[in-house]
Amino acid sequence: MRLSMKVEYHPGDRGEFIKVIPEKCTACGQCALFCARGVWARQGDIFRPSRLEDCAECGACWNVCAPDAIEFGEPRGGTGVRFSYG
């Protein structure tokens, strides 16, 4: 029997838990390259989250950002990703 993982979101006010520091962003695009959910997009001279509602909160973008241009926090309101198998 093969199990598959499902990603579901607990509803609520997620708030802004990923912030970009424009002065530090070099527009290298690593955040977009490593984001499995397609959250990141180029906006002008920098990259920003454009589909925050699709974020799985994995932190990959934060981990690959060499110039430390991403601040990754906790979603407020008890929201967040939930994984289940089935």
N, C-alpha and C positions, 0 to 999 in steps of 0.2 A: 504494500500500500504506500502510495506516494503522498506526502503531505505538502501543501503549499502554504506559504506565509501570506497573510493578508495584512494590509495597513489600513487602519481606520483612525479617524480623528474624533476626539472628544470635543463636542461643540462648546462654544463660548467665545469670549473676547480674548483673542490671542495677543493683541497688542503688537507693538513693533519690537520684536526680540532680536532682529538682525539689523545692525546699522553699519553703514559704510562711512568711513572717514575720508571725504573726497580728497583732502590734501595728501593722503598717503596712497591712494589707489593709483597704480601705474597702468591700469587697463590691460594687464597681462592676460586676463580671461581665464585664469586657472579655476576660479570659483565656478564659472559656467561650465568649464570642461569636466570638472569632477562632480557636479551636481547631477545626481541620477533622476531628479524630478523636474529639471528644466526651469528652476526658479529664477535663475540669473539671466540678465540681458544687458547689453551695452546701451547706455543712455548718455549720449553726448560723449564726453571724454573719459567716462568711468563706467564701471559695471555696478549695477544695483539689483536687488531682488525685485522682480517685476510680477511674480506670481507667488507671493508669500503664503497664500492659502494652500499651496501645493507642497510646502516645505515639510519634510519628514523629520526635521530637527536632528539630523545625524551629525552635523558639525563638520562635514567634509570641506565645505567652503572656508570655514574658519581655519582648519588645519593646513590647507594648502596655500593660504594667503601669506606669501613671504614678507611683504611690507607691513604686515599687521594692520591692514586697512579695514578689517571686519571686526566688529564687536558683536559677540554672540551671547545673548542672555537667556533668561527663562521666560517662557510665555506666561502671562498673568491669567488669573481666573480659573486655574485648575484645568487648563486645556492642554492638549498635546497629542502626540502620536501614540497609538496603541497597536501592538502587534499580536496577532492571533494565528493559530495553525488550524488548518482544516481542509 
